[in-house]
């Protein structure tokens, strides 16, 4: 870290502590050459991920939107909030770990459905009915039948 007083590139850390609600590290440093002290902050650089909607519009990724959708589909179901938070965090990590700058709403929806299918079948069907916007009862029944068939394959 370059000293702001003399420009020396060598300093030693005197003290480190958490700052900004654990989102940064505050370091107190001392210059090796001039002995003056200064403070630096270390933060995680977060990349912006844009969500591409079906109409082509783009907006910043917001994990709270995923959470609201899951909560709505899990309404009156025995799913603890901690499990919903786990699902949202898992999806968020997957998105940021992909290192892609854009992701489609379709990809996000598929991630949510895959996790809801394992977590709670009723919440999954509720989410899928909105996400896939079933046009009629036959398309809804086809989804239920596919679910039942895959369950038979596992249990049968």
Secondary structure by P-SEA (a helix, b strand, c coil): cccccccccbbbbcbbbbcccccbbbbbbbbccccccbbbbbbbbbbbbbbbccccccccccaaaaaaaaaaaaccccccaaaaaaaaaaaaaaaaacccccccaaaaaaaaaaaaaaccaaaaaaaaaaaaccccaaaaaaaaaaaaaaaaaaac
